[in-house]
Every structure is written in C-alpha cells, then in structure tokens.
Amino acid sequence: MVDAAAPYDGTPSFDGERLLVTGGAGFIGSALVRMLLARPGGVAAVTVLDKLTYAGNLDNLATVADDPRLRFVHGDICDAELVAEVTRGQHRVVHLAAESHVDRSIVSAAGFVSTNVLGTQTLLNATLMAGVGTFLHVSTDEVYGSIETGSWPETAPLAPNSPYSASKASADLLCLAYARTYGMDVRITRCSNNYGPYQFPEKVIPLFVTNLMRGLSVPLYGDGRNVRDWLHVEDHCRGLLLALAHGRPGEVYNIGGGAELSNVELTRTLLDLLGLGDDRIAWVEDRKGHDRRYSVDWRKAVAELGYRPSRSFTEGLADTVAWYRNQPAWWEPLLERAIGADPSAEAAEAAAVRPEREEARV
C-alpha cells in the first residue's frame, strides 16, 4: 500500500481541447465533467455521451448544464453510427460508460457483456477511425480478483470472479490489443471503491445512508469481513486527469485511496455518524462468488503521475453522509422509481438492493 498522508494539490488542465466523456451523467463521469468545466477558459468543449439507464441522471450535471462548453448526447456506446459521429473532432476520449453493479451481473450477465465489451470495442474502433489523440479507459480493481495479503501491481494477471469483472477485464484486454495492434494511445486506470455525492443508491454507502435515514435496517453480506479500499470520487477524477495528461501510451495505472476497511467496519462508521447502533444491521446470506479482499498497489501512479489522494476517509465520509442528509430531493425520486411511490417500510426494505462495491464507473 501507499502512504496517503501527503495530499495531492492540483488538477491538470486541457486548455482549448475537446473531450468526449462516455457515461458522463453517471456518478464518476459527472464528477469528472464538473471538474473539467470548473475552470473558466479551460477545455474548449466537453461532449457527454450517456444512455441514461437507471444509474444515469441529468440532475448530476445540473450545476454545469448552462455551460456553453457542455454538449449532451443521449445514446448507446454500442450504436456505431452515433459513436462515430460524436468521436469525430475530439482530442481525447475518456471512457466511463459501463454496467457496474455486481449483483445485477449475477442475475443477468448479457447486458454487461454487451455494454462493457462490445460497447468498448465500438468506441475503440471509432476512436481509431477518427484519429483521436488519447483514449483513457476507466476500469476497476475487481479485474485482479481477490487477494489475501499485499496489493496487486499493474502487472498482476487478471483473474476476475464475477460476470461484471470478467466483462471489464475483457474490455481492458481489448484496449491493450488496440494499443499494440494499431499503435493507439490507449491508457487504462484501475480504481478502488469510489464514494462521494451523486452516487446511485444501490451502492453500499448511499444505500446504507438512505436506508438509515428512512428508518430501515442495512443488509450486510456474510460475516461482514470483506475488505475494500475506499477512494473519494474527486480524488479518483484527479487521478484520471493526471493519467490523461501525463500517462504513457499502452500503460495501466492503479488508483487507490489508502483507506482499507472491512464492510462491518464501514457499516459501524456510518452508524456512528448517524448516531445509531448495531441493531440496525440485518445480516444476510453472502453473495455468490463474493471476493474477500481487493487491494491495489498504486505506487506507479505516485511515481509517474504525481497522484496522491487529497481527502482523508474520515473527512470524505462525513462530508458524503452530510450531502445525502441535505439532498433528499436528489435521491428520493430515484428510490421512488426503484420501489414505487410511498412504499411501506416493509416493502422498501424488501426492495432495497444489497450492498455492493463501487467500480470505476458510473
């Protein structure tokens, strides 16, 4: 692991450039778009291509919606004609569009293969044909599989254990193949668990926070000892921009947060922040193929990109909980669409999605 004590201070700029961001209305994608447009006179244009599935939300872009540099295109990355049109004239592509929820992939894997594999190939081909300078593919630590001790370096063999992570590993290999076969400037990042504002409430932190604020229990898998490293979404996006600005073609960069916790430790931290106790935990049967521990070695990103997370997990989590507490107008409509308007507590709890890790995605 890397010591996260020394914060990274600064964000690369892409003055005068045109960028395409796929999945830019999702959790991570919208955070990246907001960051790109935060600097007046920076990027010339940001085009967002998003299918607006259940996890895509135009409200995530509300704070930058009036920026004349932003163009939103509603569409599917598997639509070759549309992808070719939006890719032309771009300087760089940042690819975040993905199906990302492991539980959903276990129930039905077909959509994950279609979007994450075929969609990535469609986008790679369009980028090649359009002569775009740089293609940044945002992947996940899950492609490495589970590790008992130590941390996975970028050179570790891929050993995914779920349909979701297998589809992301396949996309990674396609990206590397395009780099080697066609000489494309393709770069890959693999992040640990993201958290922060605007995260769809199927993921563990927003799911647990919104459940607890509605008086519900929180479903905790197995013995709760599965370990994840937590990374604030804004730190992740700074890492992405560093990889985009300073990364080397054909290289992979792990991006971590330096905050490993077991799921039960995370749950109790959330309970403490909300002034609640263990009686709100509902222990549930473990998920199929549940990886025990993820951990990436991100020293390469420190050495080559100058990456370091700027937020401590304690500060970032408290800010995140406060954001959800203050933004019911953002998340309540999402829950209503998912479980029906004005549900009973029993119906809402039965429909709550079980805890899951957040990918480098959307």
N, C-alpha and C positions, 0 to 999 in steps of 0.2 A: 504493500500500500504506500501511497504518497502522503507526506505530511501536508495537510491543507491549511496550516496555520497562517502562512503568508498569502494574503489575498491578491488576486489579480485585479489591476485597476486600469481599465481602458478597453475600448471596443474598436476594432478596425472599421474604417470607412471605405466605401466603394464609390467615390465621387464620380458622377457622370455615367455610371454603369447602369445597365438594365438587367434585372434579375427576375427569373421565374422561380416561384416557390410553390411546389405542389403540396397539397394538404395544408395550405396556408390559413384555413379557417378553423383548424383543429387546435388542440391545446398547445403543442410545441410550435407548430407552424405559425400560429397567430402571434405568439410571443416573439418569434423571430421577425415577423413582419413589423410589429410595433417597434422593435429595436432598430430595424433598418430605416424606418421612417422618422425616428425620434430626432435625427439631426437635420435641421433645415439645410437645404442646398447640398445634401449628400448624394444618395443614389438618384439617378435620373428617373427611374421607374421601377416599380415592383408589380409584377403580374402574379396574381394568386389563381391557381387552378385547383378547384375543390369540388368534389362530387356532392358535398353537403349530405353525407349519410347521417345517422343518428348522432355521431360524435362531432360533426362539422357544424359550426354555428356562426352565422354572420355577426351576431352580437359580440363575438370575440374580437372583431375588427372595428367595433363602433367608435373607438377613440381615434382611429385614423381614417375613418370612412370618407371624410371630406378632403383628405389629402389628394391633390390632383395627380400625384405621382402613383397612386394606387389604382390598379385595374383588376377587377374581379371577373373571373370566367367560371361559370358553373359547368362542370363537365368531368368526365371519367378519364383517368390516365390510360385506360385500355382503348380509348377512341383514337385510333391512329391519325385520322384526318384532323381532328381537333388538336391533338398534341403537336402535330407538325406545324399547324398554324400558330399556336401560342409560343412555340420554341423559336421560330424564325426571328432573327434580330436581337436575341438575348446574348448578353455577355457571359452569364453564368446561370446554372440551374442548381437549385437546392431541392432535393427530392425527399419530402417527408410524408407524402401520401401513403397510407398503409392501413390495413386492418390489423389491429394491435392487441386485442383482448384474448388472452389465452383460453379462458373459459369458453368463449364463443367458438374458438377454433376447434376445441374438443367436440363440441356439439355438431359443428358443420365446418369442414375444412375447405370446401370448394371455393368459397369467396376469398379466402386468404391466398390460395394459390393463384386465383385469377388476378387479384389486385397486386399482391406483393411480388409475384414472379412475372406474370405476363404484362402487367402494367409497367413494371420496371424495365422490361425488355423493350416495350413500345417507346418509352421515354428515352432510353439509351439510343435507340435507333434514330429517333427524331433529332436528338442532340447531335449525333454523328452527322446526319444529313444536313443539318443547319449550320454546322461548323461552329458550334458554341464553344467558348474557351474552356470552361471548367464545369464539371458535373460532380456535385457533392451528394453522396448517398448516405442518408442517416439511418443507421442500423442499431443494433441492440446487443447488450452483453449476453442475452439469452442464447445467442448462436454458439457460444462456447460450451453450453451445458452447465452442469453443477460441479463445484469444486469444494472439497472438504477443508483444505487449508491453503494458504497462499493466494495468489491472484493470477488471473490469466493474462499473459502478454499478447500482443497483437499477432505473434507468430504461432500461437497455440492452434492445434487442429480444431475444426468446427465439429461440434457434437450435440446438435440440438435435440431436445427431448419432447417437444410439442409440435403439433401441426403449424402453429404460429411461428415458432422459432425456426422450424425447418424451412418455412417459406421465406423468412428473412435471410437465412443462410444461403438459400438458393439465389436470392437477389444479390447478395454480396458476391457470390461466385460469378454471376453474370456480369456484374460491374467490373470485376478484375479481368474477366475474359475480354471485355470490350477494350480495356486499357491495354492489354497485351497484344490483342489481335489487330486493333485499329490504331493504336498509339494515342487513344483519347486521354485527356487529362481528367481521370476519374479518381476521386478521393473518397474514402469511407470513414465514417466515425461510428463507434460503438459505445453507447452510453449506458450508465447505470440507471436505477429507478428515478424518474423525474417526479417532482411535486411542485405545487405552486397554484396561483389563481387561474381560473378558467379551465380547470381540469374536469372532464366529464365525470359525473358521479357514479361511474361503475368501477373506478379505480379505488384502491384501498383507502387513501387518505380522504378524498372528498366523500366517498361512500360512508365511511365511519363518522366523519364530522356531521354530515347532513342527517344520517340516521340518529345520532345522539341528540342533535338539536330538535328532532321531531319526536323525541321520547322513545325511540326504538333501541333495540339491542344491536350489537355489531357482530357479524358472523366471522369467527376466527377459525381458519383451517387447522385440522390435525392437532398437534401439540403446540403450535404457535412458534416453533423454534426455527423455522425457515428464516434465513438471513439475507438481507438485501442492503446494498449501499445506496444512500439517498443523495440526490443531486437536484438543487433548485433549478427550475426551468430557465431562469435568466442566466445562471452560470452556464448551463448547457448551451444556450444560444450564443453566449460569448465564445464558448469553445468552438461552436460551429463556424462562427465568423472568422476566428483565428485559423481554423483549418482551411477555410475558403481563401483567406488572404495569404497564408504562409505555408500551407501544407504542400507536400511533394506529390506529383502525379503518381498514381498507382499505389499509394501508401494507405495504411489503415491507422487510425488514431483512436485509442480508448479515451473516453472522457468520464471521469468519476467524480464523486462528491466528497469522499473521505469520511462518510458517516454510516458505518455498518451497524445495523440493529436487527435483532430478531423481530418477527412480526408481533410477538407478545410484548416486547419492549416498546415497539412503536405504538401499539394499542394502548398500553398503560400511560405512555406520554400524552397521547391525545385525551385520555380520560382525565388526567391531571389538569391539562389545560382547560378543560371544560368543567372541572370541579365535580367529577363523577367517579364511581368506583367499579371494581371488577364484576359487580352484579349485572352490569350492562353487557358483559361478554357472553355471546352464545357460541359455544364450541360446536363446530360442525365437522362432518366427515371430510377427510383430506381429499384434495383434488387428485385426479388421475395424473400420474407422471410428474408430481409436484417437485421441482428442483429444490434441493435442500439449501444451497448457498450459491450466490453469484458474487464474484469479486474480480474486478479488472485492475491490472497494473497500468496506470496512466502516466508513468514517468516519461514516456516518449512525447506525449503532448506537452508536458512541462518543458522538456529539453528543446524540442523543435519549434513549438508554437508559442511558448511563453504562457501557457494556460495555468491558471490556478483558480479555484472557486473563491468567490468573494464573500459569500454568506455562510455563517455557521448554521448548522442544522437547527440548533436551539432557536436562533433568531428567525430563520426562514420558516420553521414550522409554526411558531407563534404568529407570525405575520399571515401565514396561509390560513390558519384557523380563524383569525380575525377577519380576513377577507370574506370567507364563506359566511361568517356570522353577520357581516354587514351587507351581503349581496344576495339575499333570498330572491330578489327579483330576477336574478340571473339563473339560479339553479332550480327554483321551484317549478317553473314551466317545463324544464327538462324531465323532472320526476313525474309531473302530471302526465306528460306524453308517454312515459315509460310504463306507468302503473295505473293510469286512469285518474280522472279528476276527483278530488276529495275522497280518497280511499280511506277505509277504516285502518286503524293501526295494524290489525292482524293481516289485512290484505297487503298493506305496504311492506310489512316485514317479510311476508312470504314472497313478494316480488323483488325484494332487494337483491341486487347482484352480489355474489360473494366476492371476497377480497381478491385482488389480483395486482400484479406488478405493473408499473407504467413503463413502456418502451419509449424508445427514441422516436417517437412518433407522435401521433397526432391525437 
